[in-house]
Amino acid sequence: MKQFFLASLLGSTIAMCTAAMAADDLKTLEAAAKAEGAVNSVGMPDDWANWAGTWKDLSDKYGLKHIDTDMSSAQEIAKFAAEKDNASADIGDVGAAFGPIAVKQGVVQPYKPSTWEQIPAWAKDKDGNWALAYTGTIAFIVNKKLLHGSEVPTKWADLKTGKYKVSIGDVSTAAQAANGVLAAALANGGDEKNLKPALDLFADIAKQGRLSMSNPVIGAMEKGEIEVGVVWDFNGLSYKAKMANPDDYVVLIPSDGSVISGYTTIINKYAKNPNAAKLTREYIFSDAGQINLAKGNARPIRAEHLTLPAEVQAKLLPNEQYKKVTPIKDADAWEKTSKALPQKWNEEVIVEMK
């Protein structure tokens, strides 16, 4: 009994010491970040997953000034590699497939936030080089006013017969667009190694003259250039909410299948403000940071450990729409396939455009 008591006491003491050390470490990190005074990001614009809320909080709480340069995942990694010690960026946000690529290129540094254990194993690098902060599922955003008499598409198969133009974006640079192709493949019997069903689908749409070269971004939506866009669910919901007439738009997960993935921060190995970058990741994975992402219609990675405000939960799509959603099961295969995708897209899809 005495041994049990001593063991319990020792365990409790170690736990308290560990917690105290973690708290001290965070205080040290906060002080170092405040001394740096700024954090510069790439690919984390205000209107994407409500990054605006996080930048405001970091300014209010820690006095960090912030600027962002929006760019694709591939461009972010290339920028880190090209600038090296003349780094203008401290942190970026890239598609899940690009986390391991950034590690292989040696342009990142690790940091494990204090909530590390609550991040699923599939969603993080064991060494802390990357971790998904939020998930996205490929969805359709449909402008009902521009369908030319067609019904609102609710599945990939519907895209073959509509009269509307379909916008997916640049598959050579954007993780959203590449995942859109993968989602279409999964819904039509393909997988991470086999994108042929999706390439055939988009080639068919291109032959009909209905593949739009407009990127499905909010500016194009506001100009009425997007009839049916292939986007992450959180982007679609955010775009719809900002429209002058939100009821003109429908956001939905295609019922015949889609892919769920996510985005990870990467901290520049050469960052001029490394502590501010680490504090930014720390905050992103805190309850407040995760709720900020949910306010931007993104599903936080720590969702099961959070109680979302009712009004935030109500803005997300119903859970039943995610029944046929599939996570990436073979990351290595997808990395290879996604690298080969731009050439195949040009050879099999773009060549068919009228």
Secondary structure, 3 states (H helix, E strand, C coil): CHHHHHHHHHHHHHHHHHHHHHHHHHHHHHHHHHHHCEEEEECCCCCCCCHHHHHHHHHHHHCCEEEEECCCHHHHHHHHHHHHHHCCCCEEEEECCHHHHHHHCCCEECCCCCCHHHCCHHHECCCCCCEEEEEEEEEEEEEHHHCCCCCCCCCHHHHHCCCCCEECCCCCCCHHHHHHHHHHHHHCCCECCECHHHHHHHHHHHHCCCEECCCCCHHHHHCCCCCEEEEEHHHHHHHHHHCCCHHHEEEECCCCCEEEEEEEEEEECCCCCHHHHHHHHHHHCCHHHHHHHHHCCCEECCHHHCCCCHHHHCCCCCHHHHCCEEECCCHHHHHHHHHHHHHHHHHHCHHHCC
